[in-house]
């Protein structure tokens, strides 16, 4: 099965999920962008099971200025 990204590119969907890991001493400097949905996430500073929080689209303007 394929998925279509926001830029029109098609990518293959894997049968088994993978875990992506970032090891850092400064988690606030990272941002995750879902290229299929356009949703943007930033990490919490503290470790835990829910390490990413979704940023509302209206709150993204300050990031790119």
PDBQT receptor file of N, H, CA, C and O in Angstrom, charges set to zero:
ATOM      1  N   UNK A   1       0.849  -1.179   0.000  1.00  0.00    +0.000 N 
ATOM      2  CA  UNK A   1       0.000   0.000   0.000  1.00  0.00    +0.000 C 
ATOM      3  C   UNK A   1       0.893   1.241   0.000  1.00  0.00    +0.000 C 
ATOM      4  O   UNK A   1       1.974   1.234   0.589  1.00  0.00    +0.000 OA
ATOM      5  N   UNK A   2       0.444   2.287  -0.652  1.00  0.00    +0.000 N 
ATOM      6  H   UNK A   2      -0.434   2.293  -1.130  1.00  0.00    +0.000 HD
ATOM      7  CA  UNK A   2       1.208   3.540  -0.675  1.00  0.00    +0.000 C 
ATOM      8  C   UNK A   2       0.411   4.646   0.009  1.00  0.00    +0.000 C 
ATOM      9  O   UNK A   2      -0.813   4.584   0.128  1.00  0.00    +0.000 OA
ATOM     10  N   UNK A   3       1.141   5.643   0.445  1.00  0.00    +0.000 N 
ATOM     11  H   UNK A   3       2.135   5.693   0.347  1.00  0.00    +0.000 HD
ATOM     12  CA  UNK A   3       0.532   6.838   1.032  1.00  0.00    +0.000 C 
ATOM     13  C   UNK A   3       1.034   8.041   0.250  1.00  0.00    +0.000 C 
ATOM     14  O   UNK A   3       2.171   8.050  -0.223  1.00  0.00    +0.000 OA
ATOM     15  N   UNK A   4       0.198   9.045   0.116  1.00  0.00    +0.000 N 
ATOM     16  H   UNK A   4      -0.725   9.038   0.500  1.00  0.00    +0.000 HD
ATOM     17  CA  UNK A   4       0.555  10.244  -0.629  1.00  0.00    +0.000 C 
ATOM     18  C   UNK A   4       0.880  11.371   0.340  1.00  0.00    +0.000 C 
ATOM     19  O   UNK A   4       0.068  11.715   1.200  1.00  0.00    +0.000 OA
ATOM     20  N   UNK A   5       2.071  11.944   0.197  1.00  0.00    +0.000 N 
ATOM     21  H   UNK A   5       2.730  11.665  -0.501  1.00  0.00    +0.000 HD
ATOM     22  CA  UNK A   5       2.504  13.045   1.044  1.00  0.00    +0.000 C 
ATOM     23  C   UNK A   5       1.932  14.361   0.541  1.00  0.00    +0.000 C 
ATOM     24  O   UNK A   5       1.396  14.426  -0.566  1.00  0.00    +0.000 OA
ATOM     25  N   UNK A   6       2.043  15.404   1.348  1.00  0.00    +0.000 N 
ATOM     26  H   UNK A   6       2.478  15.351   2.247  1.00  0.00    +0.000 HD
ATOM     27  CA  UNK A   6       1.524  16.728   0.985  1.00  0.00    +0.000 C 
ATOM     28  C   UNK A   6       2.131  17.268  -0.307  1.00  0.00    +0.000 C 
ATOM     29  O   UNK A   6       1.486  18.033  -1.022  1.00  0.00    +0.000 OA
ATOM     30  N   UNK A   7       3.374  16.872  -0.611  1.00  0.00    +0.000 N 
ATOM     31  H   UNK A   7       3.899  16.250  -0.029  1.00  0.00    +0.000 HD
ATOM     32  CA  UNK A   7       4.027  17.355  -1.823  1.00  0.00    +0.000 C 
ATOM     33  C   UNK A   7       3.682  16.506  -3.049  1.00  0.00    +0.000 C 
ATOM     34  O   UNK A   7       4.223  16.727  -4.132  1.00  0.00    +0.000 OA
ATOM     35  N   UNK A   8       2.784  15.537  -2.878  1.00  0.00    +0.000 N 
ATOM     36  H   UNK A   8       2.344  15.356  -1.998  1.00  0.00    +0.000 HD
ATOM     37  CA  UNK A   8       2.351  14.699  -3.989  1.00  0.00    +0.000 C 
ATOM     38  C   UNK A   8       3.154  13.417  -4.154  1.00  0.00    +0.000 C 
ATOM     39  O   UNK A   8       2.783  12.552  -4.949  1.00  0.00    +0.000 OA
ATOM     40  N   UNK A   9       4.240  13.287  -3.418  1.00  0.00    +0.000 N 
ATOM     41  H   UNK A   9       4.541  13.989  -2.772  1.00  0.00    +0.000 HD
ATOM     42  CA  UNK A   9       5.080  12.090  -3.508  1.00  0.00    +0.000 C 
ATOM     43  C   UNK A   9       4.365  10.899  -2.880  1.00  0.00    +0.000 C 
ATOM     44  O   UNK A   9       3.716  11.035  -1.843  1.00  0.00    +0.000 OA
ATOM     45  N   UNK A  10       4.485   9.724  -3.513  1.00  0.00    +0.000 N 
ATOM     46  H   UNK A  10       5.012   9.613  -4.355  1.00  0.00    +0.000 HD
ATOM     47  CA  UNK A  10       3.936   8.490  -2.958  1.00  0.00    +0.000 C 
ATOM     48  C   UNK A  10       5.040   7.720  -2.261  1.00  0.00    +0.000 C 
ATOM     49  O   UNK A  10       6.145   7.592  -2.790  1.00  0.00    +0.000 OA
ATOM     50  N   UNK A  11       4.743   7.205  -1.066  1.00  0.00    +0.000 N 
ATOM     51  H   UNK A  11       3.846   7.310  -0.637  1.00  0.00    +0.000 HD
ATOM     52  CA  UNK A  11       5.705   6.414  -0.303  1.00  0.00    +0.000 C 
ATOM     53  C   UNK A  11       5.048   5.103   0.110  1.00  0.00    +0.000 C 
ATOM     54  O   UNK A  11       3.836   5.037   0.316  1.00  0.00    +0.000 OA
ATOM     55  N   UNK A  12       5.866   4.062   0.228  1.00  0.00    +0.000 N 
ATOM     56  H   UNK A  12       6.850   4.115   0.061  1.00  0.00    +0.000 HD
ATOM     57  CA  UNK A  12       5.369   2.747   0.603  1.00  0.00    +0.000 C 
ATOM     58  C   UNK A  12       5.085   2.682   2.099  1.00  0.00    +0.000 C 
ATOM     59  O   UNK A  12       5.861   3.193   2.907  1.00  0.00    +0.000 OA
ATOM     60  N   UNK A  13       3.977   2.055   2.464  1.00  0.00    +0.000 N 
ATOM     61  H   UNK A  13       3.347   1.640   1.808  1.00  0.00    +0.000 HD
ATOM     62  CA  UNK A  13       3.666   1.801   3.861  1.00  0.00    +0.000 C 
ATOM     63  C   UNK A  13       4.220   0.431   4.229  1.00  0.00    +0.000 C 
ATOM     64  O   UNK A  13       4.006  -0.540   3.503  1.00  0.00    +0.000 OA
ATOM     65  N   UNK A  14       4.921   0.346   5.334  1.00  0.00    +0.000 N 
ATOM     66  H   UNK A  14       5.096   1.135   5.923  1.00  0.00    +0.000 HD
ATOM     67  CA  UNK A  14       5.494  -0.915   5.792  1.00  0.00    +0.000 C 
ATOM     68  C   UNK A  14       4.408  -1.789   6.425  1.00  0.00    +0.000 C 
ATOM     69  O   UNK A  14       3.394  -1.283   6.904  1.00  0.00    +0.000 OA
ATOM     70  N   UNK A  15       4.631  -3.089   6.422  1.00  0.00    +0.000 N 
ATOM     71  H   UNK A  15       5.456  -3.500   6.033  1.00  0.00    +0.000 HD
ATOM     72  CA  UNK A  15       3.680  -4.003   7.058  1.00  0.00    +0.000 C 
ATOM     73  C   UNK A  15       3.804  -3.975   8.574  1.00  0.00    +0.000 C 
ATOM     74  O   UNK A  15       2.818  -4.175   9.283  1.00  0.00    +0.000 OA
ATOM     75  N   UNK A  16       5.016  -3.727   9.075  1.00  0.00    +0.000 N 
ATOM     76  H   UNK A  16       5.817  -3.564   8.499  1.00  0.00    +0.000 HD
ATOM     77  CA  UNK A  16       5.274  -3.721  10.508  1.00  0.00    +0.000 C 
ATOM     78  C   UNK A  16       5.757  -2.329  10.910  1.00  0.00    +0.000 C 
ATOM     79  O   UNK A  16       6.647  -1.780  10.260  1.00  0.00    +0.000 OA
ATOM     80  N   UNK A  17       5.181  -1.740  11.982  1.00  0.00    +0.000 N 
ATOM     81  H   UNK A  17       4.458  -2.185  12.510  1.00  0.00    +0.000 HD
ATOM     82  CA  UNK A  17       5.625  -0.415  12.400  1.00  0.00    +0.000 C 
ATOM     83  C   UNK A  17       7.064  -0.423  12.898  1.00  0.00    +0.000 C 
ATOM     84  O   UNK A  17       7.549  -1.429  13.415  1.00  0.00    +0.000 OA
ATOM     85  N   UNK A  18       7.737   0.709  12.735  1.00  0.00    +0.000 N 
ATOM     86  H   UNK A  18       7.343   1.526  12.315  1.00  0.00    +0.000 HD
ATOM     87  CA  UNK A  18       9.104   0.881  13.234  1.00  0.00    +0.000 C 
ATOM     88  C   UNK A  18       9.096   1.947  14.324  1.00  0.00    +0.000 C 
ATOM     89  O   UNK A  18       8.202   2.792  14.371  1.00  0.00    +0.000 OA
ATOM     90  N   UNK A  19      10.098   1.900  15.197  1.00  0.00    +0.000 N 
ATOM     91  H   UNK A  19      10.824   1.214  15.159  1.00  0.00    +0.000 HD
ATOM     92  CA  UNK A  19      10.240   2.905  16.246  1.00  0.00    +0.000 C 
ATOM     93  C   UNK A  19      11.366   3.848  15.843  1.00  0.00    +0.000 C 
ATOM     94  O   UNK A  19      12.484   3.411  15.571  1.00  0.00    +0.000 OA
ATOM     95  N   UNK A  20      11.066   5.137  15.805  1.00  0.00    +0.000 N 
ATOM     96  H   UNK A  20      10.158   5.492  16.026  1.00  0.00    +0.000 HD
ATOM     97  CA  UNK A  20      12.065   6.156  15.518  1.00  0.00    +0.000 C 
ATOM     98  C   UNK A  20      12.504   6.753  16.845  1.00  0.00    +0.000 C 
ATOM     99  O   UNK A  20      11.668   7.146  17.658  1.00  0.00    +0.000 OA
ATOM    100  N   UNK A  21      13.809   6.824  17.069  1.00  0.00    +0.000 N 
ATOM    101  H   UNK A  21      14.489   6.505  16.408  1.00  0.00    +0.000 HD
ATOM    102  CA  UNK A  21      14.331   7.278  18.344  1.00  0.00    +0.000 C 
ATOM    103  C   UNK A  21      15.256   8.469  18.155  1.00  0.00    +0.000 C 
ATOM    104  O   UNK A  21      16.105   8.474  17.263  1.00  0.00    +0.000 OA
ATOM    105  N   UNK A  22      15.086   9.482  19.003  1.00  0.00    +0.000 N 
ATOM    106  H   UNK A  22      14.397   9.478  19.728  1.00  0.00    +0.000 HD
ATOM    107  CA  UNK A  22      15.986  10.630  19.034  1.00  0.00    +0.000 C 
ATOM    108  C   UNK A  22      16.604  10.663  20.423  1.00  0.00    +0.000 C 
ATOM    109  O   UNK A  22      15.886  10.683  21.423  1.00  0.00    +0.000 OA
ATOM    110  N   UNK A  23      17.911  10.669  20.490  1.00  0.00    +0.000 N 
ATOM    111  H   UNK A  23      18.494  10.653  19.678  1.00  0.00    +0.000 HD
ATOM    112  CA  UNK A  23      18.610  10.747  21.773  1.00  0.00    +0.000 C 
ATOM    113  C   UNK A  23      19.280  12.109  21.838  1.00  0.00    +0.000 C 
ATOM    114  O   UNK A  23      20.155  12.412  21.027  1.00  0.00    +0.000 OA
ATOM    115  N   UNK A  24      18.871  12.938  22.807  1.00  0.00    +0.000 N 
ATOM    116  H   UNK A  24      18.161  12.692  23.466  1.00  0.00    +0.000 HD
ATOM    117  CA  UNK A  24      19.362  14.309  22.864  1.00  0.00    +0.000 C 
ATOM    118  C   UNK A  24      19.326  14.846  24.294  1.00  0.00    +0.000 C 
ATOM    119  O   UNK A  24      18.583  14.347  25.138  1.00  0.00    +0.000 OA
ATOM    120  N   UNK A  25      20.124  15.850  24.548  1.00  0.00    +0.000 N 
ATOM    121  H   UNK A  25      20.728  16.256  23.862  1.00  0.00    +0.000 HD
ATOM    122  CA  UNK A  25      20.086  16.550  25.825  1.00  0.00    +0.000 C 
ATOM    123  C   UNK A  25      19.231  17.810  25.731  1.00  0.00    +0.000 C 
ATOM    124  O   UNK A  25      19.015  18.488  26.735  1.00  0.00    +0.000 OA
ATOM    125  N   UNK A  26      18.745  18.127  24.534  1.00  0.00    +0.000 N 
ATOM    126  H   UNK A  26      18.921  17.576  23.718  1.00  0.00    +0.000 HD
ATOM    127  CA  UNK A  26      17.953  19.338  24.324  1.00  0.00    +0.000 C 
ATOM    128  C   UNK A  26      16.737  19.017  23.444  1.00  0.00    +0.000 C 
ATOM    129  O   UNK A  26      16.727  19.371  22.265  1.00  0.00    +0.000 OA
ATOM    130  N   UNK A  27      15.713  18.352  23.997  1.00  0.00    +0.000 N 
ATOM    131  H   UNK A  27      15.721  18.064  24.955  1.00  0.00    +0.000 HD
ATOM    132  CA  UNK A  27      14.577  17.927  23.190  1.00  0.00    +0.000 C 
ATOM    133  C   UNK A  27      13.749  19.068  22.606  1.00  0.00    +0.000 C 
ATOM    134  O   UNK A  27      13.112  18.893  21.567  1.00  0.00    +0.000 OA
ATOM    135  N   UNK A  28      13.745  20.240  23.259  1.00  0.00    +0.000 N 
ATOM    136  H   UNK A  28      14.262  20.382  24.103  1.00  0.00    +0.000 HD
ATOM    137  CA  UNK A  28      12.911  21.341  22.768  1.00  0.00    +0.000 C 
ATOM    138  C   UNK A  28      13.334  21.869  21.412  1.00  0.00    +0.000 C 
ATOM    139  O   UNK A  28      12.556  22.579  20.775  1.00  0.00    +0.000 OA
ATOM    140  N   UNK A  29      14.539  21.553  20.941  1.00  0.00    +0.000 N 
ATOM    141  H   UNK A  29      15.171  20.976  21.459  1.00  0.00    +0.000 HD
ATOM    142  CA  UNK A  29      14.972  22.090  19.654  1.00  0.00    +0.000 C 
ATOM    143  C   UNK A  29      14.441  21.277  18.470  1.00  0.00    +0.000 C 
ATOM    144  O   UNK A  29      14.635  21.668  17.318  1.00  0.00    +0.000 OA
ATOM    145  N   UNK A  30      13.780  20.162  18.739  1.00  0.00    +0.000 N 
ATOM    146  H   UNK A  30      13.622  19.845  19.675  1.00  0.00    +0.000 HD
ATOM    147  CA  UNK A  30      13.301  19.297  17.663  1.00  0.00    +0.000 C 
ATOM    148  C   UNK A  30      11.832  19.518  17.353  1.00  0.00    +0.000 C 
ATOM    149  O   UNK A  30      11.069  20.002  18.189  1.00  0.00    +0.000 OA
ATOM    150  N   UNK A  31      11.451  19.156  16.136  1.00  0.00    +0.000 N 
ATOM    151  H   UNK A  31      12.071  18.763  15.457  1.00  0.00    +0.000 HD
ATOM    152  CA  UNK A  31      10.077  19.248  15.672  1.00  0.00    +0.000 C 
ATOM    153  C   UNK A  31       9.827  18.075  14.738  1.00  0.00    +0.000 C 
ATOM    154  O   UNK A  31      10.689  17.717  13.936  1.00  0.00    +0.000 OA
ATOM    155  N   UNK A  32       8.660  17.487  14.843  1.00  0.00    +0.000 N 
ATOM    156  H   UNK A  32       7.960  17.778  15.495  1.00  0.00    +0.000 HD
ATOM    157  CA  UNK A  32       8.268  16.375  13.994  1.00  0.00    +0.000 C 
ATOM    158  C   UNK A  32       7.132  16.838  13.102  1.00  0.00    +0.000 C 
ATOM    159  O   UNK A  32       6.132  17.364  13.590  1.00  0.00    +0.000 OA
ATOM    160  N   UNK A  33       7.278  16.647  11.796  1.00  0.00    +0.000 N 
ATOM    161  H   UNK A  33       8.091  16.219  11.400  1.00  0.00    +0.000 HD
ATOM    162  CA  UNK A  33       6.235  17.035  10.850  1.00  0.00    +0.000 C 
ATOM    163  C   UNK A  33       5.749  15.788  10.129  1.00  0.00    +0.000 C 
ATOM    164  O   UNK A  33       6.533  15.085   9.491  1.00  0.00    +0.000 OA
ATOM    165  N   UNK A  34       4.457  15.517  10.231  1.00  0.00    +0.000 N 
ATOM    166  H   UNK A  34       3.820  16.088  10.749  1.00  0.00    +0.000 HD
ATOM    167  CA  UNK A  34       3.841  14.405   9.513  1.00  0.00    +0.000 C 
ATOM    168  C   UNK A  34       3.618  14.883   8.083  1.00  0.00    +0.000 C 
ATOM    169  O   UNK A  34       2.756  15.726   7.836  1.00  0.00    +0.000 OA
ATOM    170  N   UNK A  35       4.379  14.357   7.157  1.00  0.00    +0.000 N 
ATOM    171  H   UNK A  35       5.080  13.672   7.358  1.00  0.00    +0.000 HD
ATOM    172  CA  UNK A  35       4.326  14.835   5.778  1.00  0.00    +0.000 C 
ATOM    173  C   UNK A  35       3.076  14.372   5.033  1.00  0.00    +0.000 C 
ATOM    174  O   UNK A  35       2.806  14.840   3.927  1.00  0.00    +0.000 OA
ATOM    175  N   UNK A  36       2.316  13.459   5.630  1.00  0.00    +0.000 N 
ATOM    176  H   UNK A  36       2.536  13.079   6.528  1.00  0.00    +0.000 HD
ATOM    177  CA  UNK A  36       1.058  13.019   5.018  1.00  0.00    +0.000 C 
ATOM    178  C   UNK A  36      -0.106  13.919   5.428  1.00  0.00    +0.000 C 
ATOM    179  O   UNK A  36      -0.942  14.277   4.598  1.00  0.00    +0.000 OA
ATOM    180  N   UNK A  37      -0.156  14.283   6.711  1.00  0.00    +0.000 N 
ATOM    181  H   UNK A  37       0.523  13.992   7.385  1.00  0.00    +0.000 HD
ATOM    182  CA  UNK A  37      -1.281  15.069   7.222  1.00  0.00    +0.000 C 
ATOM    183  C   UNK A  37      -0.956  16.543   7.412  1.00  0.00    +0.000 C 
ATOM    184  O   UNK A  37      -1.859  17.379   7.456  1.00  0.00    +0.000 OA
ATOM    185  N   UNK A  38       0.337  16.868   7.527  1.00  0.00    +0.000 N 
ATOM    186  H   UNK A  38       1.071  16.189   7.492  1.00  0.00    +0.000 HD
ATOM    187  CA  UNK A  38       0.752  18.236   7.795  1.00  0.00    +0.000 C 
ATOM    188  C   UNK A  38       0.759  18.578   9.274  1.00  0.00    +0.000 C 
ATOM    189  O   UNK A  38       1.067  19.713   9.637  1.00  0.00    +0.000 OA
ATOM    190  N   UNK A  39       0.424  17.618  10.143  1.00  0.00    +0.000 N 
ATOM    191  H   UNK A  39       0.173  16.696   9.848  1.00  0.00    +0.000 HD
ATOM    192  CA  UNK A  39       0.433  17.872  11.581  1.00  0.00    +0.000 C 
ATOM    193  C   UNK A  39       1.866  18.053  12.066  1.00  0.00    +0.000 C 
ATOM    194  O   UNK A  39       2.791  17.406  11.575  1.00  0.00    +0.000 OA
ATOM    195  N   UNK A  40       2.036  18.960  13.057  1.00  0.00    +0.000 N 
ATOM    196  H   UNK A  40       1.285  19.486  13.456  1.00  0.00    +0.000 HD
ATOM    197  CA  UNK A  40       3.360  19.278  13.598  1.00  0.00    +0.000 C 
ATOM    198  C   UNK A  40       3.365  18.981  15.086  1.00  0.00    +0.000 C 
ATOM    199  O   UNK A  40       2.407  19.291  15.795  1.00  0.00    +0.000 OA
ATOM    200  N   UNK A  41       4.454  18.375  15.556  1.00  0.00    +0.000 N 
ATOM    201  H   UNK A  41       5.232  18.124  14.981  1.00  0.00    +0.000 HD
ATOM    202  CA  UNK A  41       4.594  17.995  16.956  1.00  0.00    +0.000 C 
ATOM    203  C   UNK A  41       5.921  18.490  17.503  1.00  0.00    +0.000 C 
ATOM    204  O   UNK A  41       6.914  18.555  16.778  1.00  0.00    +0.000 OA
ATOM    205  N   UNK A  42       5.938  18.843  18.799  1.00  0.00    +0.000 N 
ATOM    206  H   UNK A  42       5.132  18.790  19.389  1.00  0.00    +0.000 HD
ATOM    207  CA  UNK A  42       7.185  19.152  19.496  1.00  0.00    +0.000 C 
ATOM    208  C   UNK A  42       7.245  18.267  20.734  1.00  0.00    +0.000 C 
ATOM    209  O   UNK A  42       6.205  17.868  21.257  1.00  0.00    +0.000 OA
ATOM    210  N   UNK A  43       8.445  17.955  21.211  1.00  0.00    +0.000 N 
ATOM    211  H   UNK A  43       9.290  18.279  20.787  1.00  0.00    +0.000 HD
ATOM    212  CA  UNK A  43       8.556  17.068  22.370  1.00  0.00    +0.000 C 
ATOM    213  C   UNK A  43       8.369  17.806  23.687  1.00  0.00    +0.000 C 
ATOM    214  O   UNK A  43       8.612  19.008  23.795  1.00  0.00    +0.000 OA
ATOM    215  N   UNK A  44       7.933  17.050  24.679  1.00  0.00    +0.000 N 
ATOM    216  H   UNK A  44       7.736  16.073  24.592  1.00  0.00    +0.000 HD
ATOM    217  CA  UNK A  44       7.936  17.549  26.053  1.00  0.00    +0.000 C 
ATOM    218  C   UNK A  44       9.371  17.477  26.550  1.00  0.00    +0.000 C 
ATOM    219  O   UNK A  44      10.149  16.656  26.066  1.00  0.00    +0.000 OA
ATOM    220  N   UNK A  45       9.730  18.314  27.497  1.00  0.00    +0.000 N 
ATOM    221  H   UNK A  45       9.098  18.981  27.890  1.00  0.00    +0.000 HD
ATOM    222  CA  UNK A  45      11.093  18.330  28.031  1.00  0.00    +0.000 C 
ATOM    223  C   UNK A  45      11.361  17.146  28.953  1.00  0.00    +0.000 C 
ATOM    224  O   UNK A  45      12.511  16.758  29.155  1.00  0.00    +0.000 OA
ATOM    225  N   UNK A  46      10.295  16.574  29.512  1.00  0.00    +0.000 N 
ATOM    226  H   UNK A  46       9.360  16.890  29.348  1.00  0.00    +0.000 HD
ATOM    227  CA  UNK A  46      10.472  15.457  30.438  1.00  0.00    +0.000 C 
ATOM    228  C   UNK A  46      10.125  14.138  29.759  1.00  0.00    +0.000 C 
ATOM    229  O   UNK A  46       9.226  14.098  28.919  1.00  0.00    +0.000 OA
ATOM    230  N   UNK A  47      10.821  13.063  30.106  1.00  0.00    +0.000 N 
ATOM    231  H   UNK A  47      11.552  13.096  30.788  1.00  0.00    +0.000 HD
ATOM    232  CA  UNK A  47      10.534  11.766  29.492  1.00  0.00    +0.000 C 
ATOM    233  C   UNK A  47       9.195  11.203  29.967  1.00  0.00    +0.000 C 
ATOM    234  O   UNK A  47       8.703  11.549  31.041  1.00  0.00    +0.000 OA
ATOM    235  N   UNK A  48       8.630  10.346  29.160  1.00  0.00    +0.000 N 
ATOM    236  H   UNK A  48       9.030  10.065  28.287  1.00  0.00    +0.000 HD
ATOM    237  CA  UNK A  48       7.369   9.705  29.513  1.00  0.00    +0.000 C 
ATOM    238  C   UNK A  48       6.781   9.008  28.309  1.00  0.00    +0.000 C 
ATOM    239  O   UNK A  48       7.349   9.077  27.218  1.00  0.00    +0.000 OA
ATOM    240  N   UNK A  49       5.648   8.333  28.483  1.00  0.00    +0.000 N 
ATOM    241  H   UNK A  49       5.187   8.277  29.369  1.00  0.00    +0.000 HD
ATOM    242  CA  UNK A  49       5.053   7.573  27.376  1.00  0.00    +0.000 C 
ATOM    243  C   UNK A  49       4.524   8.467  26.248  1.00  0.00    +0.000 C 
ATOM    244  O   UNK A  49       4.516   8.061  25.086  1.00  0.00    +0.000 OA
ATOM    245  N   UNK A  50       4.087   9.676  26.588  1.00  0.00    +0.000 N 
ATOM    246  H   UNK A  50       4.094  10.007  27.532  1.00  0.00    +0.000 HD
ATOM    247  CA  UNK A  50       3.615  10.620  25.564  1.00  0.00    +0.000 C 
ATOM    248  C   UNK A  50       4.635  11.736  25.459  1.00  0.00    +0.000 C 
ATOM    249  O   UNK A  50       4.525  12.750  26.149  1.00  0.00    +0.000 OA
ATOM    250  N   UNK A  51       5.618  11.557  24.607  1.00  0.00    +0.000 N 
ATOM    251  H   UNK A  51       5.707  10.733  24.047  1.00  0.00    +0.000 HD
ATOM    252  CA  UNK A  51       6.704  12.532  24.545  1.00  0.00    +0.000 C 
ATOM    253  C   UNK A  51       6.475  13.641  23.528  1.00  0.00    +0.000 C 
ATOM    254  O   UNK A  51       7.224  14.618  23.522  1.00  0.00    +0.000 OA
ATOM    255  N   UNK A  52       5.467  13.525  22.666  1.00  0.00    +0.000 N 
ATOM    256  H   UNK A  52       4.859  12.731  22.671  1.00  0.00    +0.000 HD
ATOM    257  CA  UNK A  52       5.225  14.532  21.631  1.00  0.00    +0.000 C 
ATOM    258  C   UNK A  52       3.861  15.161  21.831  1.00  0.00    +0.000 C 
ATOM    259  O   UNK A  52       2.883  14.477  22.134  1.00  0.00    +0.000 OA
ATOM    260  N   UNK A  53       3.808  16.484  21.655  1.00  0.00    +0.000 N 
ATOM    261  H   UNK A  53       4.602  17.039  21.409  1.00  0.00    +0.000 HD
ATOM    262  CA  UNK A  53       2.520  17.185  21.711  1.00  0.00    +0.000 C 
ATOM    263  C   UNK A  53       2.257  17.844  20.366  1.00  0.00    +0.000 C 
ATOM    264  O   UNK A  53       3.168  18.372  19.727  1.00  0.00    +0.000 OA
ATOM    265  N   UNK A  54       1.017  17.805  19.954  1.00  0.00    +0.000 N 
ATOM    266  H   UNK A  54       0.277  17.376  20.473  1.00  0.00    +0.000 HD
ATOM    267  CA  UNK A  54       0.612  18.379  18.671  1.00  0.00    +0.000 C 
ATOM    268  C   UNK A  54       0.497  19.891  18.806  1.00  0.00    +0.000 C 
ATOM    269  O   UNK A  54      -0.049  20.395  19.787  1.00  0.00    +0.000 OA
ATOM    270  N   UNK A  55       1.013  20.612  17.816  1.00  0.00    +0.000 N 
ATOM    271  H   UNK A  55       1.457  20.203  17.018  1.00  0.00    +0.000 HD
ATOM    272  CA  UNK A  55       0.927  22.067  17.797  1.00  0.00    +0.000 C 
ATOM    273  C   UNK A  55      -0.251  22.463  16.907  1.00  0.00    +0.000 C 
ATOM    274  O   UNK A  55      -0.381  21.971  15.786  1.00  0.00    +0.000 OA
ATOM    275  N   UNK A  56      -1.096  23.340  17.404  1.00  0.00    +0.000 N 
ATOM    276  H   UNK A  56      -0.991  23.740  18.314  1.00  0.00    +0.000 HD
ATOM    277  CA  UNK A  56      -2.216  23.835  16.608  1.00  0.00    +0.000 C 
ATOM    278  C   UNK A  56      -1.687  24.624  15.414  1.00  0.00    +0.000 C 
ATOM    279  O   UNK A  56      -0.678  25.321  15.525  1.00  0.00    +0.000 OA
ATOM    280  N   UNK A  57      -2.364  24.516  14.278  1.00  0.00    +0.000 N 
ATOM    281  H   UNK A  57      -3.183  23.950  14.188  1.00  0.00    +0.000 HD
ATOM    282  CA  UNK A  57      -1.917  25.194  13.056  1.00  0.00    +0.000 C 
ATOM    283  C   UNK A  57      -1.743  26.696  13.278  1.00  0.00    +0.000 C 
ATOM    284  O   UNK A  57      -0.808  27.286  12.736  1.00  0.00    +0.000 OA
ATOM    285  N   UNK A  58      -2.612  27.324  14.056  1.00  0.00    +0.000 N 
ATOM    286  H   UNK A  58      -3.371  26.844  14.496  1.00  0.00    +0.000 HD
ATOM    287  CA  UNK A  58      -2.517  28.758  14.316  1.00  0.00    +0.000 C 
ATOM    288  C   UNK A  58      -1.285  29.153  15.128  1.00  0.00    +0.000 C 
ATOM    289  O   UNK A  58      -0.877  30.315  15.117  1.00  0.00    +0.000 OA
ATOM    290  N   UNK A  59      -0.695  28.189  15.830  1.00  0.00    +0.000 N 
ATOM    291  H   UNK A  59      -1.026  27.245  15.839  1.00  0.00    +0.000 HD
ATOM    292  CA  UNK A  59       0.472  28.471  16.648  1.00  0.00    +0.000 C 
ATOM    293  C   UNK A  59       1.776  28.288  15.896  1.00  0.00    +0.000 C 
ATOM    294  O   UNK A  59       2.844  28.472  16.481  1.00  0.00    +0.000 OA
ATOM    295  N   UNK A  60       1.729  27.936  14.632  1.00  0.00    +0.000 N 
ATOM    296  H   UNK A  60       0.862  27.787  14.156  1.00  0.00    +0.000 HD
ATOM    297  CA  UNK A  60       2.936  27.663  13.857  1.00  0.00    +0.000 C 
ATOM    298  C   UNK A  60       3.611  28.908  13.304  1.00  0.00    +0.000 C 
ATOM    299  O   UNK A  60       4.790  28.855  12.954  1.00  0.00    +0.000 OA
ATOM    300  N   UNK A  61       2.907  30.014  13.216  1.00  0.00    +0.000 N 
ATOM    301  H   UNK A  61       1.949  30.057  13.500  1.00  0.00    +0.000 HD
ATOM    302  CA  UNK A  61       3.475  31.214  12.608  1.00  0.00    +0.000 C 
ATOM    303  C   UNK A  61       4.744  31.680  13.295  1.00  0.00    +0.000 C 
ATOM    304  O   UNK A  61       5.697  32.077  12.624  1.00  0.00    +0.000 OA
ATOM    305  N   UNK A  62       4.776  31.638  14.630  1.00  0.00    +0.000 N 
ATOM    306  H   UNK A  62       4.002  31.315  15.175  1.00  0.00    +0.000 HD
ATOM    307  CA  UNK A  62       5.965  32.104  15.356  1.00  0.00    +0.000 C 
ATOM    308  C   UNK A  62       7.189  31.250  15.067  1.00  0.00    +0.000 C 
ATOM    309  O   UNK A  62       8.317  31.732  15.173  1.00  0.00    +0.000 OA
ATOM    310  N   UNK A  63       6.989  30.015  14.711  1.00  0.00    +0.000 N 
ATOM    311  H   UNK A  63       6.073  29.624  14.625  1.00  0.00    +0.000 HD
ATOM    312  CA  UNK A  63       8.117  29.105  14.467  1.00  0.00    +0.000 C 
ATOM    313  C   UNK A  63       8.858  29.495  13.195  1.00  0.00    +0.000 C 
ATOM    314  O   UNK A  63      10.085  29.404  13.145  1.00  0.00    +0.000 OA
ATOM    315  N   UNK A  64       8.150  29.918  12.192  1.00  0.00    +0.000 N 
ATOM    316  H   UNK A  64       7.154  29.992  12.233  1.00  0.00    +0.000 HD
ATOM    317  CA  UNK A  64       8.772  30.171  10.877  1.00  0.00    +0.000 C 
ATOM    318  C   UNK A  64       9.207  31.615  10.695  1.00  0.00    +0.000 C 
ATOM    319  O   UNK A  64       9.875  31.931   9.710  1.00  0.00    +0.000 OA
ATOM    320  N   UNK A  65       8.846  32.508  11.625  1.00  0.00    +0.000 N 
ATOM    321  H   UNK A  65       8.304  32.252  12.425  1.00  0.00    +0.000 HD
ATOM    322  CA  UNK A  65       9.254  33.922  11.493  1.00  0.00    +0.000 C 
ATOM    323  C   UNK A  65      10.698  34.126  11.889  1.00  0.00    +0.000 C 
ATOM    324  O   UNK A  65      11.199  35.249  11.838  1.00  0.00    +0.000 OA
TER     325      UNK A  65
